[in-house]
Amino acid sequence: MALSRRMAASALLLLVLLVATEMGATTVKLAEARDCLSQSHKFKGACLSSSNCAAVCRAENFPDGECHTHNFARKCFCKRAC
């Protein structure tokens, strides 16, 4: 009788450890949103300030914009989530 109780307790402990390690091993992976860039059609001149670029992009119905070097020139690129 004592042996069967000891076996049951050991089996229960093993099951709890197995479940606990499986729960700890699972991770939630979140999808990262990619940003799509489009060169601004209304920004004129060299892009020196990303805040100015963002303001022009918002006027072009984009949520944000930033300066990037493109072909050795600083250009304003508007961005939105793809």
C-alpha positions in Angstrom: 0.0 0.0 0.0 2.8 2.4 0.9 4.6 1.6 -2.3 1.5 2.4 -4.5 1.0 5.7 -2.7 4.7 6.6 -3.2 4.4 5.6 -6.9 1.3 7.8 -7.3 2.9 10.7 -5.6 6.0 10.4 -7.7 3.9 10.1 -10.9 1.9 13.2 -9.9 5.1 15.2 -9.2 6.5 14.2 -12.5 3.3 15.2 -14.3 3.3 18.6 -12.5 7.0 19.2 -13.5 6.3 18.2 -17.1 3.3 20.6 -17.3 5.3 23.4 -15.6 8.2 23.1 -18.0 5.9 23.0 -21.0 4.1 26.1 -19.8 7.4 28.0 -19.3 8.7 26.9 -22.7 5.8 28.4 -24.7 6.4 31.9 -25.8 4.0 34.3 -27.6 5.4 35.5 -30.9 4.1 38.9 -32.0 4.2 39.8 -35.6 6.1 43.0 -36.3 4.5 45.4 -38.7 6.7 46.4 -41.6 6.9 50.0 -42.7 6.4 50.7 -46.4 8.3 53.8 -47.7 7.3 56.1 -50.5 9.3 59.1 -51.6 7.4 62.3 -51.0 6.0 64.0 -54.1 5.6 67.5 -52.4 8.8 67.8 -50.4 11.3 70.2 -52.1 15.0 70.4 -51.5 17.4 68.4 -49.3 15.8 66.7 -46.4 17.6 68.0 -43.3 14.8 67.7 -40.7 12.7 64.6 -40.2 10.1 66.7 -38.5 9.6 68.8 -41.6 9.5 65.7 -43.7 6.8 64.1 -41.4 4.7 67.3 -41.6 4.8 67.2 -45.4 4.0 63.5 -45.4 1.0 64.0 -43.1 -0.3 66.5 -45.7 0.1 63.7 -48.3 -2.1 61.4 -46.1 0.8 59.4 -44.6 1.1 58.9 -40.8 4.8 59.7 -40.7 7.9 60.5 -42.7 11.7 60.6 -42.3 14.8 61.6 -44.1 16.9 58.9 -45.9 20.0 59.1 -48.0 19.2 58.0 -51.5 21.7 58.2 -54.3 24.0 60.4 -52.2 21.1 62.9 -51.6 18.9 63.3 -48.5 15.3 62.7 -49.6 12.0 62.7 -47.7 10.3 59.3 -47.5 6.8 58.9 -46.2 6.0 55.8 -44.3 3.0 53.7 -43.3 2.5 50.2 -42.0 2.2 47.7 -44.8 
